[in-house]
């Protein structure tokens, strides 16, 4: 009897210390369920909100049992059923030995900002997604916008304010920022995703509370001119020669695609494929690839655009290096509609991670 090929050992990182902890749990469940047990040995590795690493038992169930997000807390086992590693702030040894590849199902700071990626680089472990530099640049909206502007990609007018500046003079900063961007505008933490901490500001009276909310999540705040238009998203997959999906359109039930619409009430209308003529679709696909390469990304990214009503001007909104993998997330849905089903998508992402690691070890020889 022929010997069965060895299974690829995949550590799925889940949870994390950011405000997107619960979203990570939903993404991780989707990824784990999509990994073929005949090909992969899955090792879930949890990170609590306090930064403790959980390995034994069922980290996903334990963290989900503490969640308030609908669909996560289903009477799962508590953390007492887990064995924490000896040093609660140190990563488990499994990440340095015995694992073939790590799939970070983490979102936000301490997950997709280059910190985990740096740890994995030091351990010499293959991992899914962008490297340290691309992850760090793409997580920081101010740095992203600066790089993409230098690459000639279309951006909406924006300004940055520091939390320290706002705290020193809340009213004065609010008035100053409003005069720069006009209304409506969007106020965002520079290093956060899933629309956490974002506000749409309609008039000067709403600016100070919006800045205060964003400052709760980050020391850097981005304020960007609002635009009335269509929200279009595309998915990118690959390393040196990435490919791009068809486009999808988000039609929020509210004023914008906020956290609740993405993950709680499922109220937004997601249209795949988006109704775009081929010339416009091709232009958006070119911009998506250009942004992926300008930010030195790898593996995957979701690139979001606005198309302004009346003018059809295109503006690149954000680039997400570890997009959501929930059942209603656009990234896997876009690839499914483009002919790559979820199991094949996670297969390909793991292949890309292993290819990238092999290339680094060969040193280009």
C-alpha positions in Angstrom: 0.0 0.0 0.0 1.4 3.4 -1.0 2.3 5.6 1.9 -0.1 8.5 2.4 1.4 12.0 1.9 2.1 13.9 5.1 -0.5 16.4 6.0 0.4 20.1 6.0 0.3 21.4 9.6 -1.5 24.7 9.7 -1.7 26.9 12.7 -4.7 29.3 12.6 -4.2 32.4 14.7 -7.5 33.8 16.1 -8.8 36.3 18.5 -6.2 39.0 19.2 -6.0 42.2 21.2 -7.7 44.6 18.8 -11.3 45.9 18.7 -11.8 43.3 15.9 -11.3 40.3 18.2 -14.8 38.9 17.7 -14.6 39.3 13.9 -11.4 37.3 14.0 -13.2 34.4 15.6 -15.8 34.3 12.9 -13.1 34.5 10.2 -11.1 31.7 11.9 -14.2 29.4 12.0 -14.8 29.9 8.3 -11.1 29.2 7.5 -10.9 26.1 9.7 -14.1 24.7 8.3 -12.8 25.2 4.7 -9.5 23.4 5.3 -9.6 19.8 4.0 -8.9 17.4 6.9 -7.5 14.9 4.4 -4.7 17.5 3.5 -4.3 19.6 6.6 -3.7 19.1 10.3 -5.2 22.2 11.9 -3.8 23.7 15.1 -6.0 26.5 16.4 -4.0 29.1 18.4 -6.0 31.7 20.4 -4.9 35.1 21.6 -7.1 36.6 24.3 -7.9 40.3 24.5 -5.2 40.6 27.1 -2.6 39.0 24.9 -2.4 35.6 26.5 -1.8 32.7 24.1 -4.1 29.7 24.2 -3.2 26.4 22.6 -4.5 23.2 24.2 -8.2 22.4 24.2 -10.4 24.4 21.9 -9.2 28.1 21.8 -11.9 29.1 19.3 -14.7 27.7 21.4 -13.3 29.2 24.6 -12.9 32.7 23.2 -16.3 32.5 21.5 -17.9 31.7 24.8 -16.8 35.1 26.1 -18.1 37.0 23.0 -21.2 39.2 22.8 -21.3 39.0 19.0 -24.4 37.2 17.7 -23.6 33.7 16.4 -20.4 33.3 18.4 -21.4 32.5 22.0 -23.2 29.2 21.8 -22.5 27.7 25.1 -18.9 26.7 24.1 -16.4 25.6 26.7 -14.8 28.2 28.9 -11.2 29.1 29.2 -10.9 26.8 32.2 -10.8 23.9 29.7 -7.6 25.3 28.1 -4.0 25.0 29.1 -2.2 28.3 28.8 1.5 28.2 28.0 3.9 28.8 30.8 4.5 32.4 30.0 1.2 34.0 29.1 2.7 36.8 27.0 5.0 34.5 25.0 4.0 32.8 21.8 3.8 29.0 21.9 6.7 27.0 20.7 4.5 25.4 18.1 4.9 28.6 16.0 8.7 28.1 15.9 8.8 24.3 15.2 6.4 21.6 14.0 4.1 23.9 12.0 4.4 24.2 8.2 2.5 27.4 7.8 0.6 29.9 9.9 -2.7 31.3 8.7 -3.4 34.6 10.7 -7.1 35.1 11.0 -6.4 38.3 12.9 -7.7 41.7 12.1 -6.6 45.1 13.2 -3.6 46.2 15.4 -1.4 43.4 16.8 -2.6 41.2 14.0 -2.3 42.7 10.5 0.0 45.6 11.3 3.3 43.8 11.0 3.7 42.7 14.6 2.7 39.1 14.2 4.4 39.0 10.9 7.7 40.1 12.5 7.4 37.4 15.1 6.8 34.8 12.4 9.7 36.1 10.4 12.0 35.7 13.4 10.8 32.2 13.9 11.4 31.3 10.3 7.8 30.2 9.8 5.8 30.5 6.6 2.7 32.5 7.0 -0.3 33.6 4.8 -0.5 37.2 3.7 1.7 40.3 3.4 5.1 40.7 5.1 6.2 43.1 7.8 6.6 46.1 5.6 3.4 45.7 3.6 1.3 44.9 6.6 2.6 47.8 8.6 2.1 50.3 5.8 -1.4 49.1 4.9 -2.6 49.0 8.5 -1.8 52.7 8.9 -4.3 54.6 6.8 -2.2 57.8 6.7 0.9 55.9 5.5 -1.3 54.0 3.0 -2.7 57.2 1.6 0.8 58.7 1.3 2.2 55.8 -0.5 -0.8 55.4 -2.9 -0.7 59.2 -3.7 3.0 58.9 -4.5 2.1 56.0 -6.8 -0.4 58.3 -8.6 -3.5 56.5 -7.4 -6.7 58.6 -6.9 -7.4 59.6 -3.3 -10.0 61.7 -1.6 -8.8 64.9 0.2 -7.8 64.0 3.8 -6.0 65.3 6.9 -4.4 63.7 9.9 -4.7 64.8 13.5 -2.9 63.3 16.6 -4.8 62.4 19.7 -2.5 64.6 21.7 -3.4 67.6 19.5 -7.1 66.9 19.9 -6.8 66.5 23.7 -5.0 69.8 24.1 -7.6 71.8 22.1 -10.7 69.7 21.3 -12.9 72.6 20.1 -10.2 74.3 18.2 -9.0 71.2 16.4 -12.6 70.2 15.6 -13.2 73.6 13.9 -9.9 73.5 12.1 -10.4 70.0 10.7 -13.9 70.8 9.6 -12.7 73.8 7.6 -10.1 71.6 5.9 -12.4 68.7 4.7 -15.8 70.3 4.6 -19.0 68.3 5.3 -19.9 65.5 5.2 -16.7 63.8 6.1 -15.5 60.6 7.8 -13.5 60.4 10.9 -11.5 57.2 11.4 -8.8 55.8 13.6 -5.7 55.4 11.4 -5.0 51.9 12.6 -8.3 50.0 12.7 -10.5 48.0 10.4 -14.0 46.6 10.2 -15.3 50.2 10.5 -14.5 50.2 14.2 -14.4 53.8 15.6 -15.6 55.4 12.3 -18.1 58.2 12.2 -19.8 60.1 9.4 -19.8 63.8 10.4 -22.6 65.9 8.8 -21.9 69.3 10.4 -19.5 71.0 12.9 -21.5 70.0 15.9 -20.7 66.3 15.3 -16.9 66.7 14.7 -15.7 66.8 18.4 -17.6 63.6 19.4 -16.4 61.8 16.3 -12.8 62.8 17.0 -13.1 61.6 20.6 -14.5 58.2 19.5 -11.6 57.7 17.0 -9.1 58.8 19.6 -10.3 56.0 21.9 -8.9 53.5 19.4 -5.7 55.2 18.1 -3.3 58.1 18.6 -3.6 58.9 14.9 -6.9 60.0 13.4 -7.7 60.4 9.7 -10.4 62.8 8.5 -11.5 62.3 4.9 -13.9 64.2 2.7 -17.1 62.4 2.2 -18.3 61.4 -1.2 -21.8 60.4 -2.4 -21.3 57.4 -4.6 -21.1 53.7 -5.1 -18.9 51.5 -2.9 -17.1 48.9 -5.0 -14.8 46.2 -3.7 -12.3 43.9 -5.5 -10.2 41.0 -4.2 -6.5 40.4 -5.1 -4.7 37.1 -4.8 -1.1 36.2 -5.5 2.5 37.2 -4.8 4.7 38.5 -7.6 2.0 38.1 -10.3 -1.3 38.7 -8.6 -4.7 38.2 -10.1 -7.8 40.2 -9.4 -11.5 39.2 -9.0 -14.6 40.6 -10.5 -16.1 43.6 -8.6 -18.8 43.6 -5.9 -20.9 46.5 -4.8 -22.0 47.3 -1.2 -25.2 49.1 -0.7 -25.5 49.9 3.0 -28.9 50.1 4.6 -27.6 53.0 6.7 -25.5 55.9 5.8 -22.3 53.9 5.5 -21.1 50.3 5.7 -20.5 50.2 9.5 -19.5 47.4 11.9 -23.1 46.4 12.5 -23.9 46.1 8.8 -20.8 44.0 8.3 -21.1 41.6 11.1 -24.2 41.9 13.2 -27.5 42.7 11.5 -26.5 41.6 7.9 -28.5 44.6 6.6 -26.3 45.7 3.8 -27.0 44.6 0.2 -24.0 42.9 -1.4 -24.2 42.8 -5.2 -21.9 40.4 -7.0 -21.0 41.1 -9.7 -21.4 44.8 -9.6 -23.1 46.4 -12.6 -20.1 48.0 -14.3 -19.1 48.4 -17.9 -16.0 46.5 -18.9 -13.9 49.6 -19.4 -14.6 50.8 -15.8 -14.1 47.3 -14.4 -10.8 47.0 -16.1 -9.7 50.4 -14.8 -10.6 49.3 -11.2 -8.8 46.0 -11.6 -5.7 47.9 -12.8 -5.9 50.2 -9.8 -6.3 47.2 -7.4 -3.2 45.5 -8.8 -1.3 48.8 -8.7 -2.1 49.4 -5.1 -1.2 45.8 -4.1 2.2 46.2 -5.7 2.8 49.8 -4.5 2.3 48.5 -0.9 4.5 45.5 -1.5 1.8 43.0 -0.5 1.6 39.3 -0.8 -1.1 36.6 -0.6 -4.3 38.6 -0.5 -5.9 42.0 -0.2 -9.3 43.5 -0.6 -9.3 46.9 -2.3 -12.2 49.3 -1.8 -13.2 52.1 -4.1 -15.8 54.9 -4.3 -17.3 55.9 -7.6 -18.8 59.4 -7.2 -22.4 60.0 -8.3 -22.7 62.5 -11.1 -19.0 62.6 -12.1 -18.1 58.9 -12.1 -14.7 59.9 -10.5 -13.0 56.9 -9.0 -11.3 57.2 -5.6 -9.4 54.4 -3.9 -10.7 54.2 -0.3 -8.8 51.4 1.6 -6.6 48.4 1.1 -7.1 45.5 3.6 -4.3 42.9 3.9 -6.2 40.4 6.1 -9.8 40.9 5.0 -12.7 39.3 6.8 -13.4 35.6 6.1 -16.8 35.4 7.6 -19.8 33.8 5.8 -20.9 37.3 4.6 -17.4 38.7 3.9 -16.8 40.2 0.4 -13.3 38.7 -0.1 -14.2 35.0 -0.2 -17.6 35.8 -1.9 -15.8 37.7 -4.7 -13.5 34.8 -5.4 -16.4 32.3 -5.3 -18.1 34.4 -7.9 -14.9 34.5 -9.9 -14.6 30.8 -10.0 -12.5 30.0 -6.9 -14.5 28.3 -4.2 -13.6 28.8 -0.5 -11.7 25.5 -0.1 -9.7 26.2 -3.2 -9.1 29.8 -2.0 -7.6 28.7 1.3 -5.5 26.1 -0.5 -4.1 28.7 -2.8 -3.3 31.1 0.1 -1.4 28.4 1.8 0.5 27.5 -1.4 1.4 31.2 -1.8 2.7 31.4 1.7 4.9 28.3 1.2 6.1 29.5 -2.2 7.1 32.9 -0.6 8.9 31.1 2.3 10.7 28.9 -0.2 11.8 31.9 -2.3 13.2 33.6 0.8 15.1 30.6 1.8 16.6 30.2 -1.6 17.5 33.8 -1.7 16.5 34.2 -5.3 19.1 31.7 -6.5 
